[in-house]
């Protein structure tokens, strides 16, 4: 029996800024280096530390200041939460400098964003398994010596 679970994706809106290296230590992983596509979560998404390790798909949607066209580069970036943006943080998410620069002009400083948690779809996993099983069955050969002629 196969079962499929579809999860509705809800995009939230907020703002993003960026922080610069060094990125360690972090609130989630101490001195472990987690790469550069990372972020610090504000109270809005921190969830008492449960946000650690979550991945978010973040898209630049516009300016928060006089920067006329801050969005550029990729349409979105996927970042992993590895740190906490302390109370008083005036944005939703604080992106690494590299993540911010991939979707917006760093000179803008702060941008409007839409974002949602990036999760692997169970449906996608089942489709990949099904394709593998189908491929395996296409390459299966029957040995005529073992075919029952009854």
Backbone as a printed PyTorch tensor [residue, N CA C, xyz], in Angstrom:
tensor([[[  0.8380,  -1.1760,   0.0000],
         [  0.0000,   0.0000,   0.0000],
         [  0.8820,   1.2370,   0.0000]],

        [[  0.5700,   2.1760,  -0.8610],
         [  1.3060,   3.4200,  -0.9230],
         [  0.4640,   4.5260,  -0.3140]],

        [[  1.1130,   5.4160,   0.4090],
         [  0.3860,   6.5710,   0.9270],
         [  1.1520,   7.8230,   0.5640]],

        [[  0.4330,   8.8880,   0.3050],
         [  1.0320,  10.1500,  -0.0700],
         [  0.5520,  11.2200,   0.8850]],

        [[  1.4710,  12.0820,   1.2750],
         [  1.1380,  13.1980,   2.1320],
         [  1.5120,  14.4730,   1.4060]],

        [[  0.5520,  15.3370,   1.1990],
         [  0.8230,  16.6250,   0.5890],
         [  0.7460,  17.6830,   1.6680]],

        [[  1.6970,  18.5660,   1.6780],
         [  1.7380,  19.6090,   2.6850],
         [  1.6400,  20.9510,   1.9800]],

        [[  0.6990,  21.7530,   2.4030],
         [  0.5240,  23.0690,   1.8210],
         [  1.6690,  23.9650,   2.2840]],

        [[  2.2340,  24.7170,   1.3530],
         [  3.3160,  25.6300,   1.6790],
         [  2.7350,  27.0250,   1.8230]],

        [[  2.9640,  27.6180,   2.9750],
         [  2.4700,  28.9550,   3.2360],
         [  3.6630,  29.8920,   3.2920]],

        [[  3.6450,  30.9150,   2.4430],
         [  4.7260,  31.8960,   2.4490],
         [  4.3930,  32.9920,   3.4540]],

        [[  5.4030,  33.3660,   4.2210],
         [  5.2780,  34.4560,   5.1800],
         [  6.0480,  35.6420,   4.6310]],

        [[  5.7690,  36.8100,   5.1610],
         [  6.5050,  38.0000,   4.7470],
         [  7.2410,  38.5720,   5.9450]],

        [[  8.3070,  39.2790,   5.6580],
         [  9.1030,  39.8940,   6.7150],
         [ 10.2160,  40.7070,   6.1170]],

        [[ 11.2830,  40.8490,   6.8860],
         [ 12.4510,  41.5860,   6.4180],
         [ 13.7130,  40.7860,   6.7060]],

        [[ 14.7530,  41.1020,   5.9460],
         [ 16.0400,  40.4410,   6.1400],
         [ 17.1600,  41.4680,   6.0960]],

        [[ 18.1720,  41.2220,   6.9080],
         [ 19.4270,  41.9590,   6.8700],
         [ 20.5190,  40.9050,   6.7210]],

        [[ 21.7730,  41.3020,   6.9010],
         [ 22.8370,  40.3030,   6.8350],
         [ 23.8820,  40.5660,   7.8980]],

        [[ 24.6150,  39.5040,   8.2180],
         [ 25.7350,  39.6260,   9.1330],
         [ 26.9780,  39.0860,   8.4400]],

        [[ 28.1350,  39.4830,   8.9630],
         [ 29.3920,  39.1600,   8.3070],
         [ 30.2050,  38.1530,   9.1290]],

        [[ 31.1440,  37.4700,   8.4700],
         [ 31.9940,  36.5110,   9.1870],
         [ 32.7840,  37.1920,  10.2960]],

        [[ 33.2180,  36.4380,  11.2860],
         [ 33.1390,  34.9780,  11.3940],
         [ 31.7400,  34.5310,  11.8130]],

        [[ 31.3320,  33.3730,  11.3240],
         [ 29.9980,  32.8480,  11.6060],
         [ 29.9660,  31.8840,  12.7890]],

        [[ 31.1110,  31.6490,  13.3970],
         [ 31.1820,  30.8070,  14.5910],
         [ 31.7800,  31.6230,  15.7290]],

        [[ 31.3970,  31.3670,  16.9570],
         [ 30.4580,  30.3290,  17.3710],
         [ 29.0150,  30.7280,  17.0480]],

        [[ 28.1560,  29.7200,  16.9710],
         [ 26.7330,  29.9640,  16.7180],
         [ 25.9090,  29.3820,  17.8630]],

        [[ 24.7100,  29.8860,  18.0190],
         [ 23.8330,  29.4330,  19.1070],
         [ 23.4250,  27.9730,  18.9330]],

        [[ 23.3720,  27.4990,  17.7030],
         [ 22.9260,  26.1230,  17.4570],
         [ 24.0470,  25.1010,  17.5240]],

        [[ 25.1910,  25.4250,  16.9540],
         [ 26.2270,  24.4140,  16.7730],
         [ 27.6000,  24.7850,  17.3190]],

        [[ 27.6700,  25.8040,  18.1510],
         [ 28.9590,  26.1800,  18.7370],
         [ 29.9840,  26.5360,  17.6860]],

        [[ 31.1100,  25.8190,  17.6810],
         [ 32.2070,  26.1160,  16.7490],
         [ 32.1820,  25.2750,  15.4810]],

        [[ 31.1010,  24.5350,  15.2620],
         [ 30.9760,  23.7450,  14.0250],
         [ 30.7460,  24.6890,  12.8550]],

        [[ 31.5120,  24.5110,  11.7890],
         [ 31.3500,  25.3410,  10.5920],
         [ 30.2050,  24.7670,   9.7600]],

        [[ 29.2190,  25.6040,   9.4490],
         [ 28.0390,  25.1490,   8.7170],
         [ 27.9520,  25.6950,   7.2970]],

        [[ 29.0720,  26.1560,   6.7570],
         [ 29.0560,  26.7320,   5.4180],
         [ 28.6630,  28.1920,   5.4650]],

        [[ 28.2790,  28.7370,   4.3140],
         [ 27.9480,  30.1590,   4.2520],
         [ 26.4920,  30.4450,   3.8990]],

        [[ 25.7450,  29.4480,   3.4700],
         [ 24.3250,  29.6730,   3.1860],
         [ 23.5430,  29.3960,   4.4700]],

        [[ 23.7040,  30.3200,   5.4030],
         [ 23.1750,  30.1620,   6.7550],
         [ 22.4330,  31.4190,   7.1740]],

        [[ 21.7590,  31.3250,   8.3360],
         [ 20.9970,  32.4680,   8.8320],
         [ 20.8470,  32.4010,  10.3440]],

        [[ 20.5550,  33.5750,  10.9030],
         [ 20.2030,  33.6860,  12.3140],
         [ 18.7160,  34.0150,  12.3700]],

        [[ 17.9830,  33.3190,  13.2090],
         [ 16.5320,  33.4870,  13.3130],
         [ 16.1860,  34.4970,  14.3970]],

        [[ 15.2040,  35.3340,  14.1110],
         [ 14.6920,  36.2650,  15.1150],
         [ 13.6630,  35.5350,  15.9820]],

        [[ 13.1510,  36.2180,  16.9770],
         [ 12.1280,  35.6220,  17.8430],
         [ 10.9270,  35.1310,  17.0470]],

        [[ 10.6500,  35.7610,  15.9030],
         [  9.4930,  35.3810,  15.0780],
         [  9.5510,  33.9380,  14.5980]],

        [[ 10.7570,  33.4040,  14.3810],
         [ 10.8720,  32.0230,  13.9040],
         [ 11.7960,  31.1620,  14.7510]],

        [[ 12.4010,  31.7080,  15.8050],
         [ 13.3590,  30.9800,  16.6310],
         [ 12.7340,  29.7680,  17.3060]],

        [[ 11.5150,  29.9080,  17.8210],
         [ 10.7790,  28.7850,  18.4100],
         [ 11.5640,  28.1100,  19.5460]],

        [[ 12.0840,  28.9300,  20.4590],
         [ 12.8650,  28.4390,  21.6090],
         [ 14.0010,  27.4910,  21.2080]],

        [[ 14.6220,  27.7550,  20.0690],
         [ 15.7480,  26.9440,  19.6070],
         [ 15.3670,  25.8180,  18.6720]],

        [[ 14.0670,  25.5500,  18.5310],
         [ 13.6360,  24.4730,  17.6330],
         [ 13.9400,  24.7920,  16.1720]],

        [[ 14.1970,  26.0650,  15.8720],
         [ 14.5160,  26.4660,  14.4960],
         [ 15.8980,  26.0010,  14.0590]],

        [[ 16.7420,  25.6210,  15.0070],
         [ 18.0960,  25.1670,  14.6660],
         [ 18.0240,  24.0230,  13.6550]],

        [[ 18.7340,  24.1900,  12.5480],
         [ 18.7790,  23.1640,  11.5200],
         [ 17.6790,  23.2670,  10.4730]],

        [[ 16.6370,  24.0430,  10.7540],
         [ 15.5760,  24.2010,   9.7520],
         [ 16.1280,  24.9480,   8.5430]],

        [[ 15.6020,  24.6130,   7.3880],
         [ 15.9890,  25.3170,   6.1700],
         [ 14.8130,  26.1740,   5.7210]],

        [[ 15.1470,  27.3800,   5.2860],
         [ 14.1420,  28.3170,   4.8000],
         [ 14.4840,  28.7650,   3.3930]],

        [[ 13.4560,  28.8390,   2.5680],
         [ 13.5780,  29.3760,   1.2220],
         [ 13.2010,  30.8510,   1.3290]],

        [[ 14.1350,  31.7390,   0.9950],
         [ 13.9440,  33.1750,   1.1720],
         [ 14.0200,  33.8750,  -0.1820]],

        [[ 13.0420,  34.7370,  -0.4400],
         [ 12.9790,  35.4730,  -1.7060],
         [ 12.9260,  36.9620,  -1.4230]],

        [[ 13.7420,  37.7420,  -2.1060],
         [ 13.6990,  39.2000,  -1.9950],
         [ 12.4600,  39.6960,  -2.7420]],

        [[ 11.6660,  40.5500,  -2.0700],
         [ 10.4560,  41.0720,  -2.7150],
         [ 10.4790,  42.5800,  -2.9040]],

        [[ 11.4640,  43.2720,  -2.3090],
         [ 11.5220,  44.7100,  -2.5080],
         [ 12.3450,  45.4340,  -1.4680]],

        [[ 12.3320,  46.7480,  -1.5990],
         [ 13.1320,  47.6160,  -0.7350],
         [ 12.3930,  47.9910,   0.5420]],

        [[ 13.1660,  48.2450,   1.5880],
         [ 12.6080,  48.7880,   2.8270],
         [ 13.0730,  50.2350,   3.0120]],

        [[ 13.9270,  50.6840,   2.1100],
         [ 14.4660,  52.0380,   2.2050],
         [ 14.5120,  52.6770,   0.8210]],

        [[ 15.4220,  53.5810,   0.6130],
         [ 15.4890,  54.3250,  -0.6430],
         [ 16.1610,  53.5680,  -1.7880]],

        [[ 16.6720,  52.3870,  -1.5310],
         [ 17.2930,  51.5960,  -2.5990],
         [ 16.2220,  51.2380,  -3.6200]],

        [[ 16.3370,  51.7330,  -4.8650],
         [ 15.2470,  51.5580,  -5.8280],
         [ 14.9870,  50.1110,  -6.2630]],

        [[ 16.0200,  49.3340,  -6.4640],
         [ 15.8550,  47.9540,  -6.9420],
         [ 16.8570,  47.0440,  -6.2350]],

        [[ 16.5810,  46.6770,  -4.9900],
         [ 17.5670,  45.8960,  -4.2450],
         [ 17.6590,  44.4270,  -4.6660]],

        [[ 16.5900,  43.8780,  -5.2130],
         [ 16.5800,  42.4490,  -5.5580],
         [ 17.4130,  42.2100,  -6.8030]],

        [[ 18.1920,  41.1270,  -6.7630],
         [ 19.0500,  40.7820,  -7.9030],
         [ 19.4890,  39.3310,  -7.7860]],

        [[ 20.2010,  38.8830,  -8.7950],
         [ 20.7600,  37.5340,  -8.7340],
         [ 19.6880,  36.4670,  -8.7810]],

        [[ 19.8640,  35.4490,  -7.9500],
         [ 18.9340,  34.3280,  -7.9080],
         [ 17.5550,  34.7890,  -7.4430]],

        [[ 16.5390,  34.0330,  -7.8090],
         [ 15.1780,  34.3590,  -7.3820],
         [ 14.9930,  34.1160,  -5.8940]],

        [[ 15.7180,  33.1250,  -5.3650],
         [ 15.5940,  32.7970,  -3.9480],
         [ 16.8810,  32.1380,  -3.4770]],

        [[ 17.0110,  32.0240,  -2.1660],
         [ 18.1390,  31.3200,  -1.5770],
         [ 17.5910,  30.4080,  -0.4860]],

        [[ 18.1920,  29.2450,  -0.3230],
         [ 17.8200,  28.3370,   0.7600],
         [ 18.9280,  28.4220,   1.8070]],

        [[ 18.5290,  28.7590,   3.0300],
         [ 19.4960,  28.8980,   4.1220],
         [ 19.1190,  27.9790,   5.2750]],

        [[ 20.1430,  27.6200,   6.0450],
         [ 19.9590,  26.7820,   7.2270],
         [ 20.1070,  27.6680,   8.4600]],

        [[ 19.1720,  27.5730,   9.3870],
         [ 19.2570,  28.3450,  10.6220],
         [ 20.3110,  27.7260,  11.5270]],

        [[ 21.3180,  28.5260,  11.8730],
         [ 22.3920,  28.0540,  12.7400],
         [ 22.6210,  28.9700,  13.9400]],

        [[ 21.8900,  30.0980,  13.9780],
         [ 22.1470,  31.0640,  15.0370],
         [ 20.8660,  31.8000,  15.4210]],

        [[ 20.9740,  32.5410,  16.5100],
         [ 19.8580,  33.3240,  17.0490],
         [ 20.1640,  34.8020,  16.8830]],

        [[ 19.2140,  35.5190,  16.3440],
         [ 19.3150,  36.9730,  16.2230],
         [ 18.7010,  37.5290,  17.4980]],

        [[ 19.5030,  38.1150,  18.4000],
         [ 19.0340,  38.4770,  19.7340],
         [ 17.8100,  39.3810,  19.7710]],

        [[ 17.1580,  39.3970,  20.9220],
         [ 16.0030,  40.2680,  21.1260],
         [ 16.3730,  41.6820,  20.7050]],

        [[ 15.4360,  42.3430,  20.0960],
         [ 15.7000,  43.6700,  19.5730],
         [ 16.1140,  43.6260,  18.1170]],

        [[ 16.3150,  42.4220,  17.6000],
         [ 16.6450,  42.2370,  16.1900],
         [ 15.4720,  42.8010,  15.3860]],

        [[ 15.7380,  43.7360,  14.5230],
         [ 14.6530,  44.4310,  13.8190],
         [ 14.3230,  43.8150,  12.4690]],

        [[ 14.4910,  42.5440,  12.3360],
         [ 14.1520,  41.8610,  11.0950],
         [ 13.6980,  40.4460,  11.4230]],

        [[ 13.1760,  39.7620,  10.4440],
         [ 12.6990,  38.4040,  10.6350],
         [ 13.8500,  37.4140,  10.6370]],

        [[ 14.7630,  37.6160,   9.6980],
         [ 15.8820,  36.6900,   9.5390],
         [ 17.1320,  37.4810,   9.1640]],

        [[ 18.2380,  37.0810,   9.7440],
         [ 19.5250,  37.7140,   9.4850],
         [ 20.3390,  36.7280,   8.6510]],

        [[ 20.4850,  37.0120,   7.3730],
         [ 21.1730,  36.1160,   6.4500],
         [ 22.6810,  36.3150,   6.5260]],

        [[ 23.4230,  35.2760,   6.1880],
         [ 24.8690,  35.4630,   6.0340],
         [ 25.0710,  36.4510,   4.8890]],

        [[ 26.2330,  37.0970,   4.8780],
         [ 26.5290,  38.0750,   3.8310],
         [ 26.4220,  37.4260,   2.4480]],

        [[ 26.8980,  36.1970,   2.3120],
         [ 26.8740,  35.4940,   1.0310],
         [ 25.4460,  35.1660,   0.5850]],

        [[ 24.6080,  34.7380,   1.5120],
         [ 23.2200,  34.4190,   1.1790],
         [ 22.4710,  35.6850,   0.7600]],

        [[ 22.6610,  36.7650,   1.5180],
         [ 22.0010,  38.0380,   1.2000],
         [ 22.4210,  38.5140,  -0.1920]],

        [[ 23.7300,  38.4870,  -0.4620],
         [ 24.2550,  38.9800,  -1.7400],
         [ 23.7720,  38.1520,  -2.9340]],

        [[ 23.3540,  36.9150,  -2.6880],
         [ 22.8740,  36.0920,  -3.8070],
         [ 21.4660,  36.4840,  -4.2540]],

        [[ 20.7170,  37.2150,  -3.4080],
         [ 19.3610,  37.6240,  -3.7840],
         [ 19.1550,  39.1400,  -3.7830]],

        [[ 20.1040,  39.8970,  -3.2050],
         [ 19.9120,  41.3450,  -3.1000],
         [ 21.2490,  42.0800,  -3.0670]],

        [[ 21.1880,  43.3520,  -3.3750],
         [ 22.3600,  44.2220,  -3.3180],
         [ 22.6910,  44.4980,  -1.8530]],

        [[ 23.8790,  44.1160,  -1.3820],
         [ 24.2390,  44.3610,   0.0140],
         [ 24.1580,  45.8430,   0.4120]],

        [[ 24.3180,  46.7440,  -0.5510],
         [ 24.2070,  48.1720,  -0.2410],
         [ 22.8160,  48.5530,   0.2470]],

        [[ 21.8170,  47.7320,  -0.0650],
         [ 20.4480,  48.0010,   0.4080],
         [ 20.3780,  47.8450,   1.9250]],

        [[ 21.1650,  46.9330,   2.4730],
         [ 21.2110,  46.7350,   3.9250],
         [ 20.0690,  45.9330,   4.5040]],

        [[ 18.8540,  46.2570,   4.1190],
         [ 17.6520,  45.5880,   4.6260],
         [ 16.6530,  45.4840,   3.4810]],

        [[ 16.0130,  44.3250,   3.3610],
         [ 15.0650,  44.0940,   2.2630],
         [ 13.7730,  43.4670,   2.7780]],

        [[ 12.7360,  43.5930,   1.9740],
         [ 11.4820,  42.8790,   2.2330],
         [ 11.6450,  41.4880,   1.6420]],

        [[ 11.0840,  40.5060,   2.3370],
         [ 11.2040,  39.1160,   1.8740],
         [  9.8790,  38.3670,   1.9950]],

        [[  9.7950,  37.2850,   1.2550],
         [  8.7960,  36.2480,   1.5220],
         [  9.6290,  35.0090,   1.8200]],

        [[  9.1280,  34.1630,   2.6990],
         [  9.9050,  32.9860,   3.0820],
         [  8.9850,  31.8810,   3.5510]],

        [[  9.4710,  30.6730,   3.4630],
         [  8.7770,  29.5120,   4.0360],
         [  9.7980,  28.4390,   4.3550]],

        [[  9.4090,  27.5770,   5.2690],
         [ 10.2930,  26.4770,   5.6320],
         [ 10.4040,  25.5420,   4.4390]],

        [[ 11.6150,  25.1610,   4.1030],
         [ 11.8810,  24.3100,   2.9560],
         [ 11.9420,  22.8650,   3.4370]],

        [[ 10.9400,  22.0740,   3.0640],
         [ 10.8630,  20.6920,   3.5250],
         [ 10.8810,  19.7540,   2.3310]],

        [[ 11.4210,  18.5670,   2.5210],
         [ 11.3920,  17.5480,   1.4820],
         [ 10.0040,  16.9290,   1.4780]],

        [[  9.3860,  16.9450,   0.3440],
         [  8.0380,  16.4160,   0.1980],
         [  8.0380,  14.8880,   0.2270]],

        [[  7.1880,  14.2740,   1.0710],
         [  7.0750,  12.8080,   1.0430],
         [  6.6440,  12.3050,  -0.3260]],

        [[  5.8310,  13.0840,  -1.0420],
         [  5.4070,  12.6970,  -2.3820],
         [  6.6240,  12.5970,  -3.3010]],

        [[  7.5330,  13.5620,  -3.2080],
         [  8.7380,  13.5470,  -4.0320],
         [  9.5610,  12.3010,  -3.7430]],

        [[  9.6840,  11.9300,  -2.4890],
         [ 10.4530,  10.7420,  -2.1200],
         [  9.8120,   9.4990,  -2.7320]],

        [[  8.4700,   9.3950,  -2.6350],
         [  7.7850,   8.2290,  -3.1990],
         [  7.9320,   8.1720,  -4.7110]],

        [[  7.8840,   9.3310,  -5.3740],
         [  8.0480,   9.3490,  -6.8300],
         [  9.4360,   8.8490,  -7.2010]],

        [[ 10.4560,   9.2940,  -6.4590],
         [ 11.8120,   8.8370,  -6.7360],
         [ 11.9500,   7.3350,  -6.5030]],

        [[ 11.3340,   6.8150,  -5.4560],
         [ 11.3780,   5.3740,  -5.1830],
         [ 10.6690,   4.6230,  -6.3050]],

        [[  9.4950,   5.1130,  -6.7160],
         [  8.7290,   4.4670,  -7.7690],
         [  9.5190,   4.4270,  -9.0720]],

        [[ 10.1970,   5.5310,  -9.4140],
         [ 11.0010,   5.5610, -10.6320],
         [ 12.1270,   4.5410, -10.5450]],

        [[ 12.7510,   4.4150,  -9.3960],
         [ 13.8390,   3.4520,  -9.2250],
         [ 13.3100,   2.0330,  -9.3710]],

        [[ 12.1680,   1.7290,  -8.7440],
         [ 11.5700,   0.3930,  -8.8230],
         [ 11.1750,   0.0880, -10.2630]],

        [[ 10.6010,   1.0570, -10.9620],
         [ 10.2080,   0.8580, -12.3590],
         [ 11.4220,   0.5750, -13.2280]],

        [[ 12.4880,   1.3170, -13.0080],
         [ 13.7120,   1.1120, -13.7670],
         [ 14.2850,  -0.2740, -13.4830]],

        [[ 14.2770,  -0.6790, -12.2300],
         [ 14.7980,  -1.9910, -11.8560],
         [ 13.9800,  -3.0950, -12.5200]],

        [[ 12.6480,  -2.9370, -12.6010],
         [ 11.8210,  -3.9790, -13.2020],
         [ 12.0140,  -4.0390, -14.7090]],

        [[ 12.3780,  -2.9360, -15.3350],
         [ 12.6230,  -2.9530, -16.7720],
         [ 13.9070,  -3.6950, -17.1180]],

        [[ 14.8420,  -3.7200, -16.2230],
         [ 16.1070,  -4.3890, -16.5030],
         [ 16.1370,  -5.8200, -15.9850]],

        [[ 15.0520,  -6.2790, -15.3760],
         [ 14.9730,  -7.6380, -14.8470],
         [ 14.7660,  -8.6170, -16.0030]],

        [[ 15.5510,  -9.6720, -16.0420],
         [ 15.4210, -10.6800, -17.0890],
         [ 14.9920, -12.0010, -16.4630]],

        [[ 14.1430, -12.7190, -17.1650],
         [ 13.6890, -14.0190, -16.6950],
         [ 14.5700, -15.0930, -17.3370]],

        [[ 15.0530, -16.0060, -16.5210],
         [ 15.8450, -17.1130, -17.0210],
         [ 14.8850, -18.2110, -17.4490]],

        [[ 14.8630, -18.5760, -18.7400],
         [ 13.9020, -19.5700, -19.2210],
         [ 14.0170, -20.9320, -18.5480]],

        [[ 15.1410, -21.2640, -17.9650],
         [ 15.3120, -22.5520, -17.3030],
         [ 14.4070, -22.6480, -16.0760]],

        [[ 14.0010, -21.5250, -15.5120],
         [ 13.2060, -21.5540, -14.2850],
         [ 11.7390, -21.2230, -14.5160]],

        [[ 11.3070, -21.1620, -15.7580],
         [  9.9060, -20.8660, -16.0600],
         [  9.1250, -22.1730, -15.9950]],

        [[  8.0350, -22.1600, -15.2600],
         [  7.2010, -23.3500, -15.1040],
         [  6.2590, -23.4220, -16.2950]],

        [[  6.2850, -24.5340, -17.0650],
         [  5.4600, -24.6900, -18.2530],
         [  4.1380, -25.3590, -17.9770]],

        [[  3.6950, -25.5250, -16.7700],
         [  2.4540, -26.2540, -16.4650],
         [  1.2540, -25.6090, -17.0420]]])
